[in-house]
Amino acid sequence: MRRPRSKPPDLKRFGRLAEYNLKRRFDVTSEPAGKLAPVRKKRLEFVVQKHRASRLHYDFRLEHDGVMLSWAVPKGPSLDPSNKRFAMQTEDHPIEYNQFEGVIPEGEYGAGTVMIWDRGTWEPEVEDVGLALRKGDLKFRLYGKKLQGPWVLVRMRERQWLLIKHRDKAATTRDITAAKPRSVVSRRTLAGIARAGGASPRQLAHAQEADASSAVRDR
Ligand code: MN
């Protein structure tokens, strides 16, 4: 007669490895016991590109579903939660675009100088990013050099959003675009990038003008 089976151990804590563990006796086999590794979420990238095209703006991009969702923020991000920054949604960009810093030649779409102003990773603070985007209310955290902590993008109407910092220890009334005007990858100014990238005299003048406006606002 078979020995009555003892109560089966609770393997729920092993999640998807419960069956693997149930089938093995680890005092006998030398196979490893199945332990759940910490969930390794692939880190999602974000980038902010300072772009002196027909006018200066900051392209704010969040990786989602294999592309970079993109918004053009004319005044740039603000660390002051009372500043709601207008953000016009633009076309999705390839993830490789995050590496781009240089000059878009005259006559081309977006012609002008592009700087990688900040970059890092981001984390949604919602379960379903697609749903949050459809609802027009996306809460997230940024882990950048200049931008950190909780933020929200709120849609007002078709393609028109507001980018707002949420209150935390990174919140400040200090103007980050003025305090930190340079590239996070090359430390260059817009003019430095323009010069190195073969900008036209007009593009170089625009880049210098944008650098100077940051410096003025810094005072
Ligand atoms: Mn742009």
Residues whose N, C-alpha, C, O or C-beta is under 5 A from the ligand:
A	BS01	MN	H51 D59
